[in-house]
Amino acid sequence: MTSPILDLADDVWRGSVSPREMPLRDLRSRGAQEVAEGVVMWPAFGNVYGVRGEGGLALFDTGNVVDAPNAHTAIRGWSDEPVRYAIFSHGHFDHVAGMAPFDADPGPRPNVIAHENVAARFARYARTAGYNTIINQRQFGFSTLAWPTTYRNPDLTYRDRLAVTLGDVTVEMRHARGETDDATWAYLPERGVLFTGDLFVWVTPNSGNPQKVQRYPDEWAAALRAMAAVDAEVLLPGHGLPVVGAARVRQALIDTADYLDSLVDQTLDLMNAGARLDEILRTVKPPEELACRTYLQPYYDEPEFVVRNIWRLYGGWHDGNPAHLKPPSDTVLATALADLAGGARPMAARAALAAADGDLRLACQLAEFATQADPADPQVHEVRARVYMLRVQQETSMISRTLFTWAAAESRSATTQADLLDVYQELAAGELWWLPPSDS
């Protein structure tokens, strides 16, 4: 079997094309493409999959609300048979928000199936809609985002395992905890097809996201090993391209499990030896032989954040530094340090010097202190904006780049009085005309 998606997937696996070069618009324009017998993929920010059996169709994930009409059109261009089941791999909004067009199809509504924790997630999202709006604006720059408070709830939930049938096709579902506590992975034994959801997504596992709730790296690794044990011929991820061939599927899953296990084991060894979080963050690194894998690059999350999450999971929020147990407010500390430095501007000048020396971690911290000590000083804000944008240019993960871009946009907005989200979009697009050539 061949298709543009499968051809590209092979190129990416072989390393002749980067996963980041996926021509999403072109692939989507071709509609739902067959990636295994009776299984199609419509690539999106959250992939949408269709499965056809003698008894009708099943969907695995339904994508986001913006793409929902196009996803529906793509699936219906492949088959007009009734959708009997729609399975949510987990409750993240980019995987569950495309049900409305399918619910509106003639005939009975599809039965949505999900793990029992998905409903609790939706309830939590409703309670934290304001927070989720803010952090997603900060991370993605969505200028019109208003986090939803109502969701398409599952019709059928399960706890550990569940299987449904489409006549000649069985969909076996298993629960896992990994990026979320409500994850479902599924296997079609008659066709050798594995749906991983976000348990595999072609990048460093999103097990440390600094703005999101607890992740579970130990159980994530165990789920990856359980998936490897089914010996699937085709792996269909929540994001990114398929992995085809039993040997490749097994390698991708086991390598990712080993990667997580190594970070957990290193972190726990140091915690058990009494190390503080600061020492652990400077010490723990992923194995070199795994860090070079195409599908384990830190393009979204990164190992440093995963280590913080492991610490939080096993040790709580206190980092081991007694001064951080009940610290002064950021403003009080920043003002005291600025006084020692001779004022906020000398501190900002020291931040600029640190940036010139290449120590952007120190530069950002000093610029932050300077701005907190004198939030009305435009010169201090200018330094803060510059050092954070220099930091952006050095980072690989999307999480780091977007959060640092937001910080730079805050200060540029403060000095220019332009709208924060407008400035963010300019900076994210690389419009850095205000940086001198030597800083670019």
N, C-alpha and C positions, 0 to 999 in steps of 0.2 A: 504494500500500500504506500502511496506517496501523495503529498499535498504540499503547498507552499509552507504551511506551518511545520510539517515534519521535515522538509528539506532544510529549513532554517534551523530547526532544533538540532539536526545533525551537525550543521556547520558550527553552531554555538558550542556543542559538546566537544567537538574536535579543536576548538580554539581559533578557528579561522574568522569568526565573527564574535564580537563581544555581546554578552547578554543585554547590555545597555543600548545596543544598536537595533533592537527589535523594532521593525517598521510597523508599529501598531495600527496606524491609520490604514495602510495598504492592506494588512492582513484582515482587518475588520471589514473593509470594503468588499471582500470576497465572500462574505456571509459565513455561515456555520460550515466549518470544514471537517471532514471525517478524519479522525486520528486513530481509530481502531474500529473493528467490526461493529457497526450499529452505534457508534459513539462519535459525537461531533463536539467541536470546541468553537466558541466564539470568544476571541481574546479581548479582554477588557482590563481596566484597572483591577477588578476582581473577575477572574475568568468565569465564564458560564459554559456548562457542559450539558449536552442532551444525550439520553440513552434511549434506544428504541428496542422494544421487545414485541412479542406477539400480542401482549395485552395493553399496549399503548406506550407512552413516553414517561420518562423520569428526568428531572433536572437535578443537577448537582451544582448548587449555588445559582443565584439569579442576578448578581451584579448590583450596581448602584442605581440610584433613582434617576440620575441624568441620562444614563445609557439604557434605561429600561425599555423605551420604545424601540430602539435599534436592536437590542438583544432579542426582543420578542419577534421583530421582523425577521431577523436572521434565523431563529429557530423555526419559525413558521415557514420560511422559505425552504427549509429542509423537510419538514413534515407538518401536516395539518392534523395528525392524530391527537386524541385527547391526552393532556398531561395528567397522569394519575398521581404522581408524587413530585414534590419539590423538596430536596434535602438541603438544609442549611449546614455548611461545614462548621460554622460558629456564628456568633451573633454580631460580628463587626459589620458596620453599615454598608461597606463596599461589597458585601457578599449576600445581603438579605433584602435589599431594597428594590428589587426588580420584579416583584410578584404581581403588581397591579394589572399589567396588561394580560397576564395569563389568567388571573382571577376573573377578568372581564370577558374571556373567551366564552362562546356558547357552551352550554352543558354544565355539568357539575364542576365546582371549583376544585383545583388540585388539593390534595392533602399535603400540607407542609409538615415535614418531619425534622426534628432537631433534638439535641440533648436537652434534658430537663433543666439545665442551668441557663439556657438561652432566655427563657421568660424572666428569670431573675436579673439577667443582664439588661434586658429591655427596661425593666422597672428601675434599675440603677441609672440607666441613661436618662430616663425621664426626670429623675431627681437631680441630675448633674448636667442638665442641658446647657446651662450658662457656661459652666467650666469647659464642657466639650466644645462649645462654640469657640471659646477663646483659644484653647490649645490647638484646635484644627486650623484656625486662622493663622496662628503663629507658625504652625508646621507646614501648612500648604498655601497660605496666602489667600484663602477663599474670602473674597470681599463681600459676598452676599449670603454666606452660610448662616443659617439659623438651625441649630441642632434640633432634630425632631423629638417630639415627646410621645408620639404614637407609632406603633409598629404592627406589622403583620405577624401575629403570634402563631406559633405552631399549632397544628390540629392534633398531632401525635408526638409524644415525647418518650424517651427511653432513658435508662440509667447506664447500663453497661454495654449491651449488645442488642441489635435488632436486625431482622432480615425481612425484606419485602420482595415480591416477585412481579415480574412483567410477563409471566408465562414461561418463556424459554430463557429468561434472564433473571438471575437473583442478585439483589443488591444487599450485601452484607455490611452492616454498619458497626463500628466500634467507637467507644468513647475514649478520649485521651485528654490529658492536661498538658499544655505546652505553652504556646503564646497566650492561650486563654484557658479557662477552666471548663469550657463548654464545647470543646472541639469534637468533631466527628470525622473519621476517615472511613472510606468505603471501598469495597472490593467486589468486582464482578468475576466470580470464579469461572464461569463458562467462557469468558473472553480475556481473562488475564489482565484486566484493567484495574489500576489502583488510583483512587482519588485521594489526594493528601490534604486538601484545603491548605491552610497556611502553615502546616507542619513542615512543608518543604516549599521554598519559594525562590530558589536560585540565588540567594544571598546569605550572609551571616544570619543565623536564626534571630528573629526579632524577640529576643529574650531579655532585653534590658531597657526597653524604651523608657526614657526618664520621665515622661509625662503620663504614663499609663499605669494601670494596676498591676498587681503581682503576676510574674511569669513563673513557670515551673520547669527549669532546665533538666532536672533529673528525670522527671516523668516524660518529658519531651523526648529525651534520648531513648527511653524504654519504648515509647510509641514508635519511634523510627525503626527500632530493631524488630518490633512486632510486625511492622509493615514489610520490612525486608524479608521476613520469614515466609510470607505468602508467595514469594517468587513470581511477582507480577512481570509481565512482558512490557507493559506501558504504564508510566507514571504520569498522572495529570495533576499539575500543581495549582494552588490557589492563585499564584501570580507567575508569569513567565511561561516558558515553552515546555512541551512534553519531553520526557526522557524515554527513549525507546530501546528495548533490548534488556533481557533479564540481568545481564552482567552490569550494564550501566545503571539500571534501577537500583540494584543491590549496592553498588559502590556509592552512589549518591546518598542513599539513606544511611549506610553504615558510617561513611565519612562524616556526615553531619552529626550523627550520634556520638562518634568518637570526639569530635570537636567540642561538643557540649560537655561530655564527660570529663575531658581534660580541664576545661575551665572550672568546673565544679570541684574536681579533686584538688587542683592546685589551690583554689581559694580556701577550701576546708582545711587543707594541711596547714596553711598559714594562720587561719583562724584558731585552729587547735594549738598552735605554737604561741598564741598570744599576740599576734601581729595586729596593728591597727589597720583600718581600712586604707589609709593613705599609703602605707607600705605595700599592701596587697595590690592596690591599683598600679603601683610602679613595678611590680614584680611579675604578675600573672600575664602570660602571653599564650596564644593558641599555638599548637604544634606547627612548626614550619612546614612540614610536609602536607598539612591540611590547609594552612592559611593561603597557600598558592593555588588551591583549587578554584576553577572558574565559578563554581556554584557556592563558594564560601567567602566571597569578597564582601568587605564592610561597606556596601553601597547604601544601606538603609540604617540598620543598627550597627553596633560595633562592640568588640570584645570588652572594652573598658566599661561600657554600660551594662553588659551582661554580668560582669564581676560585681558591680554595685547591686544588681538585683539578687545575685546569689547571697551576698552579705545580708541584704534585707530579709531574704527568705529564711536564712538560718540564724541571723544574729540580731535582727531588729534594725531600728533606725539610728541608734547611737554608733558613731564611727570609732569609738575607743579613745578619742581625745577628750579629757575631762573638761576642758574649757568650752567644748561644744555641747555639753550636756544642757546647760542653761546659759547660753551666750548673751552678750549685749545685743541690742537691735543692730541691724546693718547700718543704720544711719549714725548711731552713737559710735560704733567702731570706726566707721569711715571718717567721721568728723575728728575723732581723736588722732587717727593716723595722718589726716591732712594737717592737723595742727603741728604734729611732729615734723612733717615735711615742709612746713612753711606755708601751707595753704593748698587749695584744690588744684590750682594751676601748676605749681611745681610738681605735684603728684602726677598730674596728667602729662607733664613734660617727661617725667621718669618713665611713664607708660610708653610714650613715644620712643624713648631711648631703648627700652626693652624690646619693642617691636623692631627697631632698626637692628638690634643685635640678634634677632631671630627667635627671641623667647616670647612667643605670642601668648602662652598661658599666663605668664607673669604680666605681660602688657594688658591683657584683658582684665585681670584682677585689679591692677592699679587704676585703670581707666574707670572701672566700675566703682571703686572706692571714691575716686575723685568726683564722679558724677553724683554719687549719694551724698557726699559732703557739701556740694554746691550745685544742686540740680538746675539752677537758673543761669549758670554761666555757659554762654554759647561756645566759647573756646574749648571748654572742657568737653562739651558734647561733641565738638568736631573731632577731637582726639579719639573719643570713645567710638564714634562712627567709623573712623579710619582703621583703628586697630581691629575692630570686629570684622570689617570687610577684608582686611588682610588675612584674618583667621579663616574666613569663609573660603578664600582661594586655596587654603592649605588642607582643607578637610575633604574626606572621601565620602562620609556617610551623609545621607540626606537629612537625617535628624540633626546632626551638628550644623550642617550648612544652613538649614532653615532657621534654627533657633538663633544662630549668630547673625544671620541676615536680619531677623526681627529686631535684635538689639541695636544693630546699626541703623535700621529704619527709625527706631524710637528716637535716637539722637539726631538724625537728619531731619526728622519731622519737627523736633523741638527747635532746631536752628532755622528752618525754612518756613515753619508754620504750615507746611503742606500736609495733606491727609496721610495718616500713618500707613494705611493699606495701599494707597497710591505709591508712596515711597517704597514700601516693601516690594511691590511689583516691579518697580524700576530697578531696584538693586538685584532682585532675583533674576532679572533679565540681563544683568551685566552692565547696566548703565552707570558707570563709575566715573563719569566725567569730572567729578569734583575731587577725585584723588589726583595728586601730582604724579607726573610720569615716573618718578623714582619709586613711588609706592606701588605702582601697578604691577 
